[in-house]
Amino acid sequence: SLYEKARRLAEHHSFPFQIAVAGGTTDATALFEGGSPSLPIGIPLGFSHSSVEVLHLDDVYHTISLCLQLAIA
């Protein structure tokens, strides 16, 4: 599965990896329901949708790196 592929790549490259379960949907829902493999990937952050939203640049770097590895794998 796409999830297993992402998990293996994250472990292989020592990218921090956390599973999150939340209510609601993402834009990936339409792709998934249309039959395309999809995997929502998020960057951990605090104070979402506010004027003081914060994140750690290492998390951005690792997320981009994981996405690149998925694209070329």
N, C-alpha and C positions, 0 to 999 in steps of 0.2 A: 504494500500500500504506500501511498505518498507520505503518510505519516511515518511509517517505518523507515522509509528512505531518508527523510529529514532527520529522524532521531539518530540513525546510524551515521549520517554525515556529521551531525553536531558532535557526537561522541568521538568520531575519528579525528576531527579537527579541534577537539577540546573547546568547543563553543558551549557556553552555559545554555542549558535547555530546560525549560519548565513547561509543564502541561497546565493549561488553565481551562476551566469549565465555567462558562458564564451563560446567563439567560439571553434570549434574543437571537438575532441572526447577524450576518455580515453580508457584504456585497458578494461574497463567494457562494452564497446560497443559490443564487440564480444559475451560476455555472454548474454547481453540483446537481441541482434539480434537472438541468439540461443534459446531464450525462457526462460532463467533463470532470476529471479528477480535480479536486480543489483542496487547499489546505490554508486556512487563515493563519497568518503569522503576524504576531504583534510585538511591539517594542514596549517593555515595561516602563511605565511612567506614573507620575503622581499628579494629582489635581487636574485630571483630564477635563478638557473643554472649559478651562478657566484662563484668566489672564496670567496665572502664575504656574502654568504647567511646567513640570520639571522632568528631566530624564538624565541618564548617565551616558556620555558619549561612547563608552565601551559597549553598551547595549546596542547602540545604533550600529557601530562597527561590526559587531558579531551578527546582528540580524542581516545586514547587507551581505556579509561574507557567506552566511548560510544560504541566502537567496541565490547568490552567484554560484555556489557549489551545486545547488539544486538545478540551476539552469544548464550547467555544463555536464552534469552527471548522466 
